[in-house]
Amino acid sequence: MSFLTLQGISKRYGDFTAIEHIDLSVERGEFLSLLGPSGCGKTTTLQMVAGFVSPTTGRITLDGRDITHERPEKRGIGVVFQSYALFPHMTVAGNVGFGLEMRKMKRAQREARIAEALELVRLRGLDARYPKELSGGQRQRVAIARAIAMQPELLLLDEPMSNLDAKLREEMHIELRAIQKRLGITTILVTHDQVEAMTMSDRIAVMHGGKIAQLSTPFDAYERPATPFASTFLGRTNTLQGEVLRRNPRCAEVAVAGTTLHVPHEGRHVDGAVNVYIRPEKVRLVNGDARAGDGRLIGRVVTRVFVGNQWLLVVDTALGRMHVAQPNYGAPPPDEGHEVALAWTDDDLRVLGREDTHGHA
């Protein structure tokens, strides 16, 4: 049996449906991310697990016990909020030990637990400081220490790194994941940051319109998107509109702007109007004279941007505007206005049925 299960969970506010019949299972010790744009239902889902919001329908179980209508403080769940929710009049030690004190834990045991939690988040020696005397990253660590000091069965993280700068956020991804693995705490993270979700998670639930559009490992979510929304939300992609000409055992022949592409269908039934996807990093610039016919496609560079580890190019082609990500090999690619040849392999293409106006394929 899974450690945490959501069965048929829905949440309605009058005529508005925030969550529509979600089924989700989380294994013990797993790190799962709920990823999606604002308004997709990810925070509402987290709040129902925490007990702050009651589901309209469905059942939530934790380690075999029904917690659907259990009070939040009875669930054994730790929560780290986006705002950190630290008490400004309390020291670091006071904040970390607040929940333990409410549990009437003896002072010596409480102090040992506080010291252990602060050591884990690398804040030893800062126990007498107040939140206003800490950096953003340190305040976040205090919030995490407060949650793990309670030794929760389940840890919920509600966009806890959205207030940090990019470099610190990247460092905290690694640190928090290491802490989670060391303690073995089952963890659910709510985020709209694709890199954050892919960096930290065992699995990602991509959410859209109150539903789970895809549930898979970060690699599969990126390389094998199951829906048009998942394909376009998780990282950059080129989307080419086409029409299926015929479906072979392994691939579909798709007409795109007068060109036939051979796209692996991965067992999906695809017919009629479809979208063909290819990630920018899978499109290569081919050396040589473009007019001599090298490469699959000829185009002209309209935008070229340097971002350190790679170059991002926008190229106008007969198939439409293509985005290309080329690693920084030490020499710049052709400048804006230059003609280039582009190439890819058929296995780098993905095909999915077109998305309707409600976001379903």
Secondary structure as GFF3:
##gff-version 3
##sequence-region A 1 361
A	DSSP	beta_strand	4	13	.	.	.	ID=ss1
A	DSSP	beta_strand	16	26	.	.	.	ID=ss2
A	DSSP	beta_strand	31	35	.	.	.	ID=ss3
A	DSSP	alpha_helix	42	50	.	.	.	ID=ss4
A	DSSP	beta_strand	57	62	.	.	.	ID=ss5
A	DSSP	beta_strand	65	66	.	.	.	ID=ss6
A	DSSP	three_ten_helix	72	74	.	.	.	ID=ss7
A	DSSP	beta_strand	77	80	.	.	.	ID=ss8
A	DSSP	alpha_helix	92	102	.	.	.	ID=ss9
A	DSSP	alpha_helix	107	120	.	.	.	ID=ss10
A	DSSP	three_ten_helix	131	133	.	.	.	ID=ss11
A	DSSP	alpha_helix	136	149	.	.	.	ID=ss12
A	DSSP	beta_strand	154	158	.	.	.	ID=ss13
A	DSSP	alpha_helix	166	183	.	.	.	ID=ss14
A	DSSP	beta_strand	186	191	.	.	.	ID=ss15
A	DSSP	alpha_helix	194	200	.	.	.	ID=ss16
A	DSSP	beta_strand	203	208	.	.	.	ID=ss17
A	DSSP	beta_strand	211	216	.	.	.	ID=ss18
A	DSSP	alpha_helix	218	223	.	.	.	ID=ss19
A	DSSP	alpha_helix	228	233	.	.	.	ID=ss20
A	DSSP	beta_strand	238	247	.	.	.	ID=ss21
A	DSSP	beta_strand	251	256	.	.	.	ID=ss22
A	DSSP	beta_strand	259	264	.	.	.	ID=ss23
A	DSSP	beta_strand	273	278	.	.	.	ID=ss24
A	DSSP	three_ten_helix	280	282	.	.	.	ID=ss25
A	DSSP	beta_strand	284	286	.	.	.	ID=ss26
A	DSSP	three_ten_helix	290	292	.	.	.	ID=ss27
A	DSSP	beta_strand	297	306	.	.	.	ID=ss28
A	DSSP	beta_strand	310	317	.	.	.	ID=ss29
A	DSSP	beta_strand	320	327	.	.	.	ID=ss30
A	DSSP	beta_strand	339	343	.	.	.	ID=ss31
A	DSSP	three_ten_helix	346	348	.	.	.	ID=ss32
A	DSSP	beta_strand	350	353	.	.	.	ID=ss33
###
